[in-house]
Amino acid sequence: MRSRQRMFAAVMRLLLKCLRLGRRRRFRLLRQVEQLWHYGHLCLRSLLYNSFTNGDVVLDSLFEPVYWLVDHVTRWFGVVFVALVIGLTSSIVAIVYICLLPLVLQTYTPAWICWHLAYGHWNLIMIVFHYYMAITTSPGHPPQAKNDLTGVSICRKCIAPKPARTHHCSICNRCVLKMDHHCPWLNNCVGHYNHRYFFSFCLFMTMGCIYCSISGWDMFRDAYAAIERMKLLEKERLQVAANQTYYQTPPPTFTFRQRAFHKSVVYLWVLCSSVALALGALTLWHAALITRGETSIERHINRKERQRLQKKGKVFRNPYSYGSWDNWKVFLGVDVPRHWLTRVLLPSPHLPHGTGLSWDLPHCVTEQRTPLLAI
């Protein structure tokens, strides 16, 4: 009897020891989990801590996926936009040669025929040349070696030297010399070496669209009236067929060639007029920027700088502006009077002034201006 009691007491003591050990291990495990949680939280805060963080930084971080999506979509759709420009321009040229040119040769006087042939082909050559040069010419990029340039800042994104007037393009993922903007219709950045080609293409394309709209106005009115007459006669023909009045004379039908001709003329006039308005506004905008010696990006920077200095009672002066007339001469590369013909009115692949790394005073500038930001 006593041996059984001793055995029962020993089993109970062993059970109590196991329960105590289980509680200790459980408390120890919870304590370790809590320590790991605090340690991970501290590491995360140390990695994300930044004394310069503010609301703008947080907002930019939240919109970073949107920026990434827009940049990649624009990069891939650039090829589609270039194909669209080539396709629409080719369709207009085909309509002019197939539909309008025979009418011009049959109805116009020899003087007007010579004028249309000369001006139309000159404008077409200028459009094709400048568009090809704009999409194939590199805008210019700064050297990657840090020892090649002195006294310049460093780009925060590509960690490379960033000369004056250079900006980083998030779509091309590179810094561009004298960057104006990234044009999806060129699938290329507009910078130091192709800025003139881009503006000349916009100018001559606008001139060509205005020329087609004005020249084809009378043809457009006749073609539009013919299409309306086609619709009316088609409606009458359907009514005659529905009433089964075979004794009546059916209205005349138009051939496929006639329908295609009139619709092509309407398509040409509508497309050229729309492009002339939209591209004409863009051309005027860039012409105003060139007159002030600015790019699209520099306009926003200079406006903020002008407002900041105005509050201090100072006057902002653009260091890259040499006056309206000289700005155009520098932009177009006109050094002597004959260059207005050989470099502006005729296709010319001449390089712009300077290398885009430094901005010395060009030779064509009549008077030197003090390059001060504020006085």
Secondary structure as UniProt FT lines:
FT   HELIX           2..48
FT   TURN            51..52
FT   HELIX           55..95
FT   HELIX           96..100
FT   HELIX           101..107
FT   HELIX           110..136
FT   TURN            146..147
FT   STRAND          153..154
FT   TURN            156..158
FT   STRAND          161..162
FT   TURN            164..165
FT   STRAND          167..169
FT   TURN            170..173
FT   STRAND          174..176
FT   TURN            177..178
FT   STRAND          181..183
FT   TURN            184..187
FT   STRAND          188..190
FT   TURN            192..194
FT   HELIX           195..215
FT   HELIX           217..243
FT   TURN            246..247
FT   HELIX           256..292
FT   HELIX           296..311
FT   TURN            312..313
FT   TURN            319..320
FT   HELIX           324..332
FT   TURN            337..338
FT   HELIX           340..344
FT   TURN            363..364
//
